[in-house]
């Protein structure tokens, strides 16, 4: 699988498993991915998770941190550890 497809699949899966419920935000993240802006889509998703104070599991948080490293956007997950509730 080429890197671009891998990154798109990675962000898509994290979006599907995210606690986001706002259709507007989900559509926005998907739109960003459809135009090749996976990094921005990932950052947007993380930002909304934090802004809406949505609970996440430690396992999901670790996957977000790993994806942020993979995407080269480690700051995307800043402060998300505050939302962990296991």
PyMOL Python script that loads the backbone (N, CA, C, O; Angstrom):
from pymol import cmd

cmd.read_pdbstr("""\
ATOM      1  N   UNK A   1       0.853  -1.176   0.000  1.00  0.00           N
ATOM      2  CA  UNK A   1       0.000   0.000   0.000  1.00  0.00           C
ATOM      3  C   UNK A   1       0.899   1.239   0.000  1.00  0.00           C
ATOM      4  O   UNK A   1       1.835   1.328   0.794  1.00  0.00           O
ATOM      5  N   UNK A   2       0.618   2.174  -0.872  1.00  0.00           N
ATOM      6  CA  UNK A   2       1.444   3.372  -0.915  1.00  0.00           C
ATOM      7  C   UNK A   2       1.201   4.215   0.335  1.00  0.00           C
ATOM      8  O   UNK A   2       0.153   4.109   0.971  1.00  0.00           O
ATOM      9  N   UNK A   3       2.153   5.030   0.669  1.00  0.00           N
ATOM     10  CA  UNK A   3       2.107   5.796   1.917  1.00  0.00           C
ATOM     11  C   UNK A   3       0.848   6.666   2.019  1.00  0.00           C
ATOM     12  O   UNK A   3       0.209   6.713   3.071  1.00  0.00           O
ATOM     13  N   UNK A   4       0.499   7.344   0.944  1.00  0.00           N
ATOM     14  CA  UNK A   4      -0.681   8.215   0.968  1.00  0.00           C
ATOM     15  C   UNK A   4      -1.937   7.416   1.310  1.00  0.00           C
ATOM     16  O   UNK A   4      -2.756   7.866   2.111  1.00  0.00           O
ATOM     17  N   UNK A   5      -2.094   6.258   0.722  1.00  0.00           N
ATOM     18  CA  UNK A   5      -3.258   5.411   1.014  1.00  0.00           C
ATOM     19  C   UNK A   5      -3.220   4.923   2.458  1.00  0.00           C
ATOM     20  O   UNK A   5      -4.250   4.855   3.128  1.00  0.00           O
ATOM     21  N   UNK A   6      -2.028   4.588   2.928  1.00  0.00           N
ATOM     22  CA  UNK A   6      -1.871   4.134   4.312  1.00  0.00           C
ATOM     23  C   UNK A   6      -2.286   5.233   5.289  1.00  0.00           C
ATOM     24  O   UNK A   6      -3.026   4.978   6.239  1.00  0.00           O
ATOM     25  N   UNK A   7      -1.810   6.449   5.055  1.00  0.00           N
ATOM     26  CA  UNK A   7      -2.132   7.574   5.934  1.00  0.00           C
ATOM     27  C   UNK A   7      -3.631   7.858   5.906  1.00  0.00           C
ATOM     28  O   UNK A   7      -4.243   8.081   6.950  1.00  0.00           O
ATOM     29  N   UNK A   8      -4.222   7.850   4.712  1.00  0.00           N
ATOM     30  CA  UNK A   8      -5.663   8.087   4.600  1.00  0.00           C
ATOM     31  C   UNK A   8      -6.443   7.016   5.362  1.00  0.00           C
ATOM     32  O   UNK A   8      -7.403   7.333   6.064  1.00  0.00           O
ATOM     33  N   UNK A   9      -6.041   5.759   5.229  1.00  0.00           N
ATOM     34  CA  UNK A   9      -6.715   4.662   5.939  1.00  0.00           C
ATOM     35  C   UNK A   9      -6.548   4.812   7.454  1.00  0.00           C
ATOM     36  O   UNK A   9      -7.484   4.558   8.212  1.00  0.00           O
ATOM     37  N   UNK A  10      -5.376   5.217   7.885  1.00  0.00           N
ATOM     38  CA  UNK A  10      -5.101   5.406   9.307  1.00  0.00           C
ATOM     39  C   UNK A  10      -6.013   6.488   9.899  1.00  0.00           C
ATOM     40  O   UNK A  10      -6.645   6.272  10.933  1.00  0.00           O
ATOM     41  N   UNK A  11      -6.078   7.636   9.249  1.00  0.00           N
ATOM     42  CA  UNK A  11      -6.906   8.739   9.743  1.00  0.00           C
ATOM     43  C   UNK A  11      -8.381   8.364   9.669  1.00  0.00           C
ATOM     44  O   UNK A  11      -9.150   8.685  10.575  1.00  0.00           O
ATOM     45  N   UNK A  12      -8.780   7.686   8.594  1.00  0.00           N
ATOM     46  CA  UNK A  12     -10.185   7.264   8.453  1.00  0.00           C
ATOM     47  C   UNK A  12     -10.601   6.339   9.584  1.00  0.00           C
ATOM     48  O   UNK A  12     -11.680   6.496  10.156  1.00  0.00           O
ATOM     49  N   UNK A  13      -9.749   5.379   9.906  1.00  0.00           N
ATOM     50  CA  UNK A  13     -10.085   4.445  10.976  1.00  0.00           C
ATOM     51  C   UNK A  13     -10.182   5.156  12.323  1.00  0.00           C
ATOM     52  O   UNK A  13     -11.088   4.883  13.111  1.00  0.00           O
ATOM     53  N   UNK A  14      -9.254   6.060  12.582  1.00  0.00           N
ATOM     54  CA  UNK A  14      -9.307   6.812  13.842  1.00  0.00           C
ATOM     55  C   UNK A  14     -10.559   7.683  13.906  1.00  0.00           C
ATOM     56  O   UNK A  14     -11.150   7.846  14.974  1.00  0.00           O
ATOM     57  N   UNK A  15     -10.959   8.238  12.778  1.00  0.00           N
ATOM     58  CA  UNK A  15     -12.187   9.031  12.741  1.00  0.00           C
ATOM     59  C   UNK A  15     -13.402   8.154  13.034  1.00  0.00           C
ATOM     60  O   UNK A  15     -14.276   8.537  13.812  1.00  0.00           O
ATOM     61  N   UNK A  16     -13.455   6.987  12.415  1.00  0.00           N
ATOM     62  CA  UNK A  16     -14.583   6.077  12.630  1.00  0.00           C
ATOM     63  C   UNK A  16     -14.704   5.660  14.088  1.00  0.00           C
ATOM     64  O   UNK A  16     -15.812   5.457  14.584  1.00  0.00           O
ATOM     65  N   UNK A  17     -13.588   5.532  14.774  1.00  0.00           N
ATOM     66  CA  UNK A  17     -13.587   5.081  16.161  1.00  0.00           C
ATOM     67  C   UNK A  17     -13.557   6.242  17.157  1.00  0.00           C
ATOM     68  O   UNK A  17     -13.516   6.030  18.369  1.00  0.00           O
ATOM     69  N   UNK A  18     -13.578   7.451  16.640  1.00  0.00           N
ATOM     70  CA  UNK A  18     -13.487   8.620  17.514  1.00  0.00           C
ATOM     71  C   UNK A  18     -14.800   8.850  18.258  1.00  0.00           C
ATOM     72  O   UNK A  18     -15.846   8.332  17.867  1.00  0.00           O
ATOM     73  N   UNK A  19     -14.735   9.628  19.329  1.00  0.00           N
ATOM     74  CA  UNK A  19     -15.955   9.959  20.073  1.00  0.00           C
ATOM     75  C   UNK A  19     -16.741  11.115  19.438  1.00  0.00           C
ATOM     76  O   UNK A  19     -17.760  11.538  19.985  1.00  0.00           O
ATOM     77  N   UNK A  20     -16.285  11.622  18.307  1.00  0.00           N
ATOM     78  CA  UNK A  20     -16.970  12.738  17.659  1.00  0.00           C
ATOM     79  C   UNK A  20     -18.388  12.345  17.264  1.00  0.00           C
ATOM     80  O   UNK A  20     -18.620  11.255  16.740  1.00  0.00           O
ATOM     81  N   UNK A  21     -19.320  13.231  17.517  1.00  0.00           N
ATOM     82  CA  UNK A  21     -20.716  12.975  17.149  1.00  0.00           C
ATOM     83  C   UNK A  21     -21.277  14.056  16.234  1.00  0.00           C
ATOM     84  O   UNK A  21     -22.325  13.851  15.621  1.00  0.00           O
ATOM     85  N   UNK A  22     -20.616  15.184  16.128  1.00  0.00           N
ATOM     86  CA  UNK A  22     -21.091  16.278  15.289  1.00  0.00           C
ATOM     87  C   UNK A  22     -20.901  15.915  13.813  1.00  0.00           C
ATOM     88  O   UNK A  22     -19.775  15.744  13.344  1.00  0.00           O
ATOM     89  N   UNK A  23     -22.006  15.802  13.099  1.00  0.00           N
ATOM     90  CA  UNK A  23     -21.936  15.475  11.673  1.00  0.00           C
ATOM     91  C   UNK A  23     -21.159  16.533  10.904  1.00  0.00           C
ATOM     92  O   UNK A  23     -20.448  16.210   9.952  1.00  0.00           O
ATOM     93  N   UNK A  24     -21.286  17.784  11.304  1.00  0.00           N
ATOM     94  CA  UNK A  24     -20.580  18.871  10.620  1.00  0.00           C
ATOM     95  C   UNK A  24     -19.069  18.651  10.711  1.00  0.00           C
ATOM     96  O   UNK A  24     -18.357  18.797   9.717  1.00  0.00           O
ATOM     97  N   UNK A  25     -18.588  18.302  11.893  1.00  0.00           N
ATOM     98  CA  UNK A  25     -17.155  18.067  12.099  1.00  0.00           C
ATOM     99  C   UNK A  25     -16.714  16.831  11.333  1.00  0.00           C
ATOM    100  O   UNK A  25     -15.677  16.854  10.670  1.00  0.00           O
ATOM    101  N   UNK A  26     -17.470  15.771  11.411  1.00  0.00           N
ATOM    102  CA  UNK A  26     -17.117  14.524  10.718  1.00  0.00           C
ATOM    103  C   UNK A  26     -17.054  14.752   9.208  1.00  0.00           C
ATOM    104  O   UNK A  26     -16.126  14.286   8.546  1.00  0.00           O
ATOM    105  N   UNK A  27     -18.036  15.467   8.666  1.00  0.00           N
ATOM    106  CA  UNK A  27     -18.043  15.776   7.232  1.00  0.00           C
ATOM    107  C   UNK A  27     -16.835  16.635   6.869  1.00  0.00           C
ATOM    108  O   UNK A  27     -16.218  16.426   5.825  1.00  0.00           O
ATOM    109  N   UNK A  28     -16.494  17.596   7.721  1.00  0.00           N
ATOM    110  CA  UNK A  28     -15.343  18.455   7.472  1.00  0.00           C
ATOM    111  C   UNK A  28     -14.053  17.643   7.433  1.00  0.00           C
ATOM    112  O   UNK A  28     -13.225  17.835   6.543  1.00  0.00           O
ATOM    113  N   UNK A  29     -13.883  16.744   8.387  1.00  0.00           N
ATOM    114  CA  UNK A  29     -12.676  15.907   8.431  1.00  0.00           C
ATOM    115  C   UNK A  29     -12.612  15.019   7.185  1.00  0.00           C
ATOM    116  O   UNK A  29     -11.551  14.883   6.576  1.00  0.00           O
ATOM    117  N   UNK A  30     -13.726  14.425   6.812  1.00  0.00           N
ATOM    118  CA  UNK A  30     -13.750  13.588   5.599  1.00  0.00           C
ATOM    119  C   UNK A  30     -13.446  14.409   4.350  1.00  0.00           C
ATOM    120  O   UNK A  30     -12.741  13.950   3.452  1.00  0.00           O
ATOM    121  N   UNK A  31     -13.980  15.618   4.300  1.00  0.00           N
ATOM    122  CA  UNK A  31     -13.704  16.493   3.143  1.00  0.00           C
ATOM    123  C   UNK A  31     -12.207  16.792   3.041  1.00  0.00           C
ATOM    124  O   UNK A  31     -11.628  16.719   1.957  1.00  0.00           O
ATOM    125  N   UNK A  32     -11.590  17.125   4.161  1.00  0.00           N
ATOM    126  CA  UNK A  32     -10.155  17.397   4.152  1.00  0.00           C
ATOM    127  C   UNK A  32      -9.376  16.194   3.635  1.00  0.00           C
ATOM    128  O   UNK A  32      -8.418  16.351   2.878  1.00  0.00           O
ATOM    129  N   UNK A  33      -9.781  15.000   4.040  1.00  0.00           N
ATOM    130  CA  UNK A  33      -9.100  13.799   3.551  1.00  0.00           C
ATOM    131  C   UNK A  33      -9.324  13.623   2.052  1.00  0.00           C
ATOM    132  O   UNK A  33      -8.417  13.203   1.334  1.00  0.00           O
ATOM    133  N   UNK A  34     -10.518  13.939   1.580  1.00  0.00           N
ATOM    134  CA  UNK A  34     -10.838  13.734   0.158  1.00  0.00           C
ATOM    135  C   UNK A  34     -10.025  14.648  -0.754  1.00  0.00           C
ATOM    136  O   UNK A  34      -9.864  14.358  -1.940  1.00  0.00           O
ATOM    137  N   UNK A  35      -9.515  15.748  -0.207  1.00  0.00           N
ATOM    138  CA  UNK A  35      -8.686  16.651  -1.009  1.00  0.00           C
ATOM    139  C   UNK A  35      -7.197  16.511  -0.673  1.00  0.00           C
ATOM    140  O   UNK A  35      -6.389  17.377  -1.009  1.00  0.00           O
ATOM    141  N   UNK A  36      -6.853  15.415  -0.011  1.00  0.00           N
ATOM    142  CA  UNK A  36      -5.446  15.106   0.248  1.00  0.00           C
ATOM    143  C   UNK A  36      -4.832  15.813   1.440  1.00  0.00           C
ATOM    144  O   UNK A  36      -3.608  15.888   1.550  1.00  0.00           O
ATOM    145  N   UNK A  37      -5.653  16.329   2.324  1.00  0.00           N
ATOM    146  CA  UNK A  37      -5.165  17.053   3.508  1.00  0.00           C
ATOM    147  C   UNK A  37      -5.299  16.189   4.760  1.00  0.00           C
ATOM    148  O   UNK A  37      -5.972  16.570   5.718  1.00  0.00           O
ATOM    149  N   UNK A  38      -4.658  15.030   4.745  1.00  0.00           N
ATOM    150  CA  UNK A  38      -4.788  14.103   5.866  1.00  0.00           C
ATOM    151  C   UNK A  38      -4.236  14.678   7.166  1.00  0.00           C
ATOM    152  O   UNK A  38      -4.820  14.473   8.230  1.00  0.00           O
ATOM    153  N   UNK A  39      -3.115  15.395   7.089  1.00  0.00           N
ATOM    154  CA  UNK A  39      -2.544  15.987   8.305  1.00  0.00           C
ATOM    155  C   UNK A  39      -3.507  16.995   8.918  1.00  0.00           C
ATOM    156  O   UNK A  39      -3.732  16.990  10.128  1.00  0.00           O
ATOM    157  N   UNK A  40      -4.068  17.847   8.091  1.00  0.00           N
ATOM    158  CA  UNK A  40      -5.022  18.839   8.575  1.00  0.00           C
ATOM    159  C   UNK A  40      -6.293  18.157   9.092  1.00  0.00           C
ATOM    160  O   UNK A  40      -6.870  18.586  10.091  1.00  0.00           O
ATOM    161  N   UNK A  41      -6.719  17.106   8.415  1.00  0.00           N
ATOM    162  CA  UNK A  41      -7.897  16.351   8.862  1.00  0.00           C
ATOM    163  C   UNK A  41      -7.644  15.763  10.244  1.00  0.00           C
ATOM    164  O   UNK A  41      -8.501  15.846  11.124  1.00  0.00           O
ATOM    165  N   UNK A  42      -6.481  15.175  10.433  1.00  0.00           N
ATOM    166  CA  UNK A  42      -6.131  14.583  11.727  1.00  0.00           C
ATOM    167  C   UNK A  42      -6.074  15.652  12.819  1.00  0.00           C
ATOM    168  O   UNK A  42      -6.605  15.464  13.913  1.00  0.00           O
ATOM    169  N   UNK A  43      -5.428  16.763  12.510  1.00  0.00           N
ATOM    170  CA  UNK A  43      -5.319  17.848  13.482  1.00  0.00           C
ATOM    171  C   UNK A  43      -6.701  18.402  13.834  1.00  0.00           C
ATOM    172  O   UNK A  43      -6.974  18.706  14.995  1.00  0.00           O
ATOM    173  N   UNK A  44      -7.563  18.531  12.835  1.00  0.00           N
ATOM    174  CA  UNK A  44      -8.926  19.014  13.063  1.00  0.00           C
ATOM    175  C   UNK A  44      -9.694  18.061  13.970  1.00  0.00           C
ATOM    176  O   UNK A  44     -10.381  18.489  14.897  1.00  0.00           O
ATOM    177  N   UNK A  45      -9.570  16.766  13.693  1.00  0.00           N
ATOM    178  CA  UNK A  45     -10.247  15.761  14.505  1.00  0.00           C
ATOM    179  C   UNK A  45      -9.776  15.849  15.960  1.00  0.00           C
ATOM    180  O   UNK A  45     -10.594  15.862  16.880  1.00  0.00           O
ATOM    181  N   UNK A  46      -8.470  15.910  16.162  1.00  0.00           N
ATOM    182  CA  UNK A  46      -7.926  15.995  17.520  1.00  0.00           C
ATOM    183  C   UNK A  46      -8.368  17.281  18.209  1.00  0.00           C
ATOM    184  O   UNK A  46      -8.697  17.275  19.395  1.00  0.00           O
ATOM    185  N   UNK A  47      -8.376  18.369  17.471  1.00  0.00           N
ATOM    186  CA  UNK A  47      -8.787  19.650  18.042  1.00  0.00           C
ATOM    187  C   UNK A  47     -10.232  19.606  18.535  1.00  0.00           C
ATOM    188  O   UNK A  47     -10.544  20.103  19.617  1.00  0.00           O
ATOM    189  N   UNK A  48     -11.109  19.008  17.732  1.00  0.00           N
ATOM    190  CA  UNK A  48     -12.516  18.940  18.131  1.00  0.00           C
ATOM    191  C   UNK A  48     -12.735  17.980  19.296  1.00  0.00           C
ATOM    192  O   UNK A  48     -13.599  18.217  20.140  1.00  0.00           O
ATOM    193  N   UNK A  49     -11.969  16.912  19.346  1.00  0.00           N
ATOM    194  CA  UNK A  49     -12.072  16.003  20.498  1.00  0.00           C
ATOM    195  C   UNK A  49     -11.740  16.787  21.763  1.00  0.00           C
ATOM    196  O   UNK A  49     -12.425  16.662  22.778  1.00  0.00           O
ATOM    197  N   UNK A  50     -10.681  17.598  21.692  1.00  0.00           N
ATOM    198  CA  UNK A  50     -10.287  18.386  22.863  1.00  0.00           C
ATOM    199  C   UNK A  50     -11.301  19.495  23.146  1.00  0.00           C
ATOM    200  O   UNK A  50     -11.732  19.668  24.286  1.00  0.00           O
ATOM    201  N   UNK A  51     -11.680  20.241  22.114  1.00  0.00           N
ATOM    202  CA  UNK A  51     -12.623  21.358  22.289  1.00  0.00           C
ATOM    203  C   UNK A  51     -13.943  20.913  22.912  1.00  0.00           C
ATOM    204  O   UNK A  51     -14.509  21.610  23.754  1.00  0.00           O
ATOM    205  N   UNK A  52     -14.422  19.756  22.495  1.00  0.00           N
ATOM    206  CA  UNK A  52     -15.700  19.250  23.009  1.00  0.00           C
ATOM    207  C   UNK A  52     -15.536  18.422  24.281  1.00  0.00           C
ATOM    208  O   UNK A  52     -16.511  17.875  24.796  1.00  0.00           O
ATOM    209  N   UNK A  53     -14.307  18.326  24.789  1.00  0.00           N
ATOM    210  CA  UNK A  53     -14.002  17.568  26.016  1.00  0.00           C
ATOM    211  C   UNK A  53     -14.580  16.159  25.966  1.00  0.00           C
ATOM    212  O   UNK A  53     -15.240  15.711  26.904  1.00  0.00           O
ATOM    213  N   UNK A  54     -14.322  15.468  24.856  1.00  0.00           N
ATOM    214  CA  UNK A  54     -14.856  14.118  24.665  1.00  0.00           C
ATOM    215  C   UNK A  54     -13.933  13.088  25.312  1.00  0.00           C
ATOM    216  O   UNK A  54     -12.720  13.115  25.102  1.00  0.00           O
ATOM    217  N   UNK A  55     -14.496  12.206  26.080  1.00  0.00           N
ATOM    218  CA  UNK A  55     -13.709  11.161  26.749  1.00  0.00           C
ATOM    219  C   UNK A  55     -13.124  10.195  25.726  1.00  0.00           C
ATOM    220  O   UNK A  55     -13.767   9.832  24.741  1.00  0.00           O
ATOM    221  N   UNK A  56     -11.883   9.789  25.990  1.00  0.00           N
ATOM    222  CA  UNK A  56     -11.225   8.785  25.162  1.00  0.00           C
ATOM    223  C   UNK A  56     -10.572   7.751  26.071  1.00  0.00           C
ATOM    224  O   UNK A  56     -10.277   8.025  27.235  1.00  0.00           O
ATOM    225  N   UNK A  57     -10.352   6.568  25.525  1.00  0.00           N
ATOM    226  CA  UNK A  57      -9.659   5.527  26.289  1.00  0.00           C
ATOM    227  C   UNK A  57      -8.153   5.727  26.160  1.00  0.00           C
ATOM    228  O   UNK A  57      -7.684   6.411  25.250  1.00  0.00           O
ATOM    229  N   UNK A  58      -7.416   5.139  27.060  1.00  0.00           N
ATOM    230  CA  UNK A  58      -5.957   5.236  26.974  1.00  0.00           C
ATOM    231  C   UNK A  58      -5.451   4.544  25.710  1.00  0.00           C
ATOM    232  O   UNK A  58      -4.474   4.990  25.108  1.00  0.00           O
ATOM    233  N   UNK A  59      -6.104   3.465  25.308  1.00  0.00           N
ATOM    234  CA  UNK A  59      -5.699   2.764  24.078  1.00  0.00           C
ATOM    235  C   UNK A  59      -5.909   3.654  22.853  1.00  0.00           C
ATOM    236  O   UNK A  59      -5.055   3.708  21.968  1.00  0.00           O
ATOM    237  N   UNK A  60      -7.044   4.350  22.803  1.00  0.00           N
ATOM    238  CA  UNK A  60      -7.312   5.250  21.672  1.00  0.00           C
ATOM    239  C   UNK A  60      -6.326   6.420  21.699  1.00  0.00           C
ATOM    240  O   UNK A  60      -5.834   6.844  20.653  1.00  0.00           O
ATOM    241  N   UNK A  61      -6.045   6.931  22.871  1.00  0.00           N
ATOM    242  CA  UNK A  61      -5.062   8.010  23.003  1.00  0.00           C
ATOM    243  C   UNK A  61      -3.699   7.564  22.465  1.00  0.00           C
ATOM    244  O   UNK A  61      -3.052   8.300  21.721  1.00  0.00           O
ATOM    245  N   UNK A  62      -3.275   6.380  22.836  1.00  0.00           N
ATOM    246  CA  UNK A  62      -1.981   5.871  22.360  1.00  0.00           C
ATOM    247  C   UNK A  62      -1.959   5.750  20.840  1.00  0.00           C
ATOM    248  O   UNK A  62      -0.939   6.018  20.205  1.00  0.00           O
ATOM    249  N   UNK A  63      -3.084   5.349  20.263  1.00  0.00           N
ATOM    250  CA  UNK A  63      -3.177   5.253  18.795  1.00  0.00           C
ATOM    251  C   UNK A  63      -3.100   6.645  18.166  1.00  0.00           C
ATOM    252  O   UNK A  63      -2.478   6.818  17.118  1.00  0.00           O
ATOM    253  N   UNK A  64      -3.728   7.635  18.802  1.00  0.00           N
ATOM    254  CA  UNK A  64      -3.642   9.008  18.300  1.00  0.00           C
ATOM    255  C   UNK A  64      -2.201   9.515  18.358  1.00  0.00           C
ATOM    256  O   UNK A  64      -1.721  10.131  17.406  1.00  0.00           O
ATOM    257  N   UNK A  65      -1.519   9.262  19.459  1.00  0.00           N
ATOM    258  CA  UNK A  65      -0.129   9.696  19.610  1.00  0.00           C
ATOM    259  C   UNK A  65       0.745   9.030  18.551  1.00  0.00           C
ATOM    260  O   UNK A  65       1.593   9.679  17.939  1.00  0.00           O
ATOM    261  N   UNK A  66       0.538   7.752  18.343  1.00  0.00           N
ATOM    262  CA  UNK A  66       1.298   7.029  17.325  1.00  0.00           C
ATOM    263  C   UNK A  66       1.036   7.604  15.936  1.00  0.00           C
ATOM    264  O   UNK A  66       1.966   7.794  15.153  1.00  0.00           O
ATOM    265  N   UNK A  67      -0.217   7.878  15.637  1.00  0.00           N
ATOM    266  CA  UNK A  67      -0.569   8.455  14.335  1.00  0.00           C
ATOM    267  C   UNK A  67       0.037   9.845  14.179  1.00  0.00           C
ATOM    268  O   UNK A  67       0.510  10.202  13.100  1.00  0.00           O
ATOM    269  N   UNK A  68       0.025  10.626  15.249  1.00  0.00           N
ATOM    270  CA  UNK A  68       0.609  11.969  15.195  1.00  0.00           C
ATOM    271  C   UNK A  68       2.097  11.896  14.868  1.00  0.00           C
ATOM    272  O   UNK A  68       2.612  12.704  14.095  1.00  0.00           O
ATOM    273  N   UNK A  69       2.779  10.924  15.461  1.00  0.00           N
ATOM    274  CA  UNK A  69       4.197  10.726  15.155  1.00  0.00           C
ATOM    275  C   UNK A  69       4.374  10.326  13.687  1.00  0.00           C
ATOM    276  O   UNK A  69       5.254  10.839  12.996  1.00  0.00           O
ATOM    277  N   UNK A  70       3.539   9.416  13.231  1.00  0.00           N
ATOM    278  CA  UNK A  70       3.580   8.941  11.848  1.00  0.00           C
ATOM    279  C   UNK A  70       3.347  10.084  10.859  1.00  0.00           C
ATOM    280  O   UNK A  70       4.000  10.161   9.818  1.00  0.00           O
ATOM    281  N   UNK A  71       2.413  10.966  11.197  1.00  0.00           N
ATOM    282  CA  UNK A  71       2.070  12.087  10.325  1.00  0.00           C
ATOM    283  C   UNK A  71       3.037  13.258  10.454  1.00  0.00           C
ATOM    284  O   UNK A  71       3.035  14.163   9.620  1.00  0.00           O
ATOM    285  N   UNK A  72       3.858  13.242  11.489  1.00  0.00           N
ATOM    286  CA  UNK A  72       4.772  14.351  11.715  1.00  0.00           C
ATOM    287  C   UNK A  72       4.082  15.560  12.326  1.00  0.00           C
ATOM    288  O   UNK A  72       4.511  16.699  12.137  1.00  0.00           O
ATOM    289  N   UNK A  73       2.993  15.294  13.069  1.00  0.00           N
ATOM    290  CA  UNK A  73       2.239  16.370  13.723  1.00  0.00           C
ATOM    291  C   UNK A  73       2.073  16.064  15.214  1.00  0.00           C
ATOM    292  O   UNK A  73       0.947  15.968  15.701  1.00  0.00           O
ATOM    293  N   UNK A  74       3.177  15.912  15.937  1.00  0.00           N
ATOM    294  CA  UNK A  74       3.082  15.497  17.346  1.00  0.00           C
ATOM    295  C   UNK A  74       2.286  16.456  18.226  1.00  0.00           C
ATOM    296  O   UNK A  74       1.760  16.034  19.256  1.00  0.00           O
ATOM    297  N   UNK A  75       2.180  17.715  17.860  1.00  0.00           N
ATOM    298  CA  UNK A  75       1.443  18.677  18.684  1.00  0.00           C
ATOM    299  C   UNK A  75      -0.066  18.481  18.569  1.00  0.00           C
ATOM    300  O   UNK A  75      -0.819  19.019  19.380  1.00  0.00           O
ATOM    301  N   UNK A  76      -0.516  17.720  17.576  1.00  0.00           N
ATOM    302  CA  UNK A  76      -1.951  17.480  17.402  1.00  0.00           C
ATOM    303  C   UNK A  76      -2.581  16.834  18.626  1.00  0.00           C
ATOM    304  O   UNK A  76      -3.763  17.034  18.905  1.00  0.00           O
ATOM    305  N   UNK A  77      -1.794  16.064  19.349  1.00  0.00           N
ATOM    306  CA  UNK A  77      -2.343  15.328  20.492  1.00  0.00           C
ATOM    307  C   UNK A  77      -2.042  15.988  21.835  1.00  0.00           C
ATOM    308  O   UNK A  77      -2.316  15.416  22.890  1.00  0.00           O
ATOM    309  N   UNK A  78      -1.475  17.197  21.789  1.00  0.00           N
ATOM    310  CA  UNK A  78      -1.207  17.916  23.037  1.00  0.00           C
ATOM    311  C   UNK A  78      -2.487  18.034  23.856  1.00  0.00           C
ATOM    312  O   UNK A  78      -3.540  18.405  23.337  1.00  0.00           O
ATOM    313  N   UNK A  79      -2.383  17.723  25.107  1.00  0.00           N
ATOM    314  CA  UNK A  79      -3.452  17.851  26.111  1.00  0.00           C
ATOM    315  C   UNK A  79      -4.582  16.831  25.975  1.00  0.00           C
ATOM    316  O   UNK A  79      -5.490  16.825  26.806  1.00  0.00           O
ATOM    317  N   UNK A  80      -4.557  15.981  24.969  1.00  0.00           N
ATOM    318  CA  UNK A  80      -5.614  14.976  24.859  1.00  0.00           C
ATOM    319  C   UNK A  80      -5.548  13.975  26.002  1.00  0.00           C
ATOM    320  O   UNK A  80      -6.547  13.331  26.325  1.00  0.00           O
ATOM    321  N   UNK A  81      -4.376  13.841  26.616  1.00  0.00           N
ATOM    322  CA  UNK A  81      -4.249  12.924  27.751  1.00  0.00           C
ATOM    323  C   UNK A  81      -5.156  13.348  28.907  1.00  0.00           C
ATOM    324  O   UNK A  81      -5.480  12.528  29.767  1.00  0.00           O
ATOM    325  N   UNK A  82      -5.570  14.621  28.937  1.00  0.00           N
ATOM    326  CA  UNK A  82      -6.498  15.098  29.970  1.00  0.00           C
ATOM    327  C   UNK A  82      -7.880  14.479  29.846  1.00  0.00           C
ATOM    328  O   UNK A  82      -8.664  14.505  30.794  1.00  0.00           O
ATOM    329  N   UNK A  83      -8.181  13.921  28.675  1.00  0.00           N
ATOM    330  CA  UNK A  83      -9.524  13.391  28.399  1.00  0.00           C
ATOM    331  C   UNK A  83      -9.622  11.884  28.589  1.00  0.00           C
ATOM    332  O   UNK A  83     -10.683  11.303  28.359  1.00  0.00           O
ATOM    333  N   UNK A  84      -8.537  11.243  29.003  1.00  0.00           N
ATOM    334  CA  UNK A  84      -8.547   9.791  29.151  1.00  0.00           C
ATOM    335  C   UNK A  84      -9.411   9.380  30.332  1.00  0.00           C
ATOM    336  O   UNK A  84      -9.243   9.872  31.447  1.00  0.00           O
ATOM    337  N   UNK A  85     -10.328   8.480  30.068  1.00  0.00           N
ATOM    338  CA  UNK A  85     -11.184   7.901  31.110  1.00  0.00           C
ATOM    339  C   UNK A  85     -11.338   6.413  30.826  1.00  0.00           C
ATOM    340  O   UNK A  85     -12.069   6.013  29.921  1.00  0.00           O
ATOM    341  N   UNK A  86     -10.660   5.627  31.589  1.00  0.00           N
ATOM    342  CA  UNK A  86     -10.762   4.160  31.395  1.00  0.00           C
ATOM    343  C   UNK A  86     -11.609   3.536  32.448  1.00  0.00           C
ATOM    344  O   UNK A  86     -11.804   2.321  32.444  1.00  0.00           O
TER     345      UNK A  86
END
""", "prot")
cmd.dss("prot")
cmd.show_as("cartoon", "prot")
cmd.util.cbc("prot")
cmd.orient("prot")
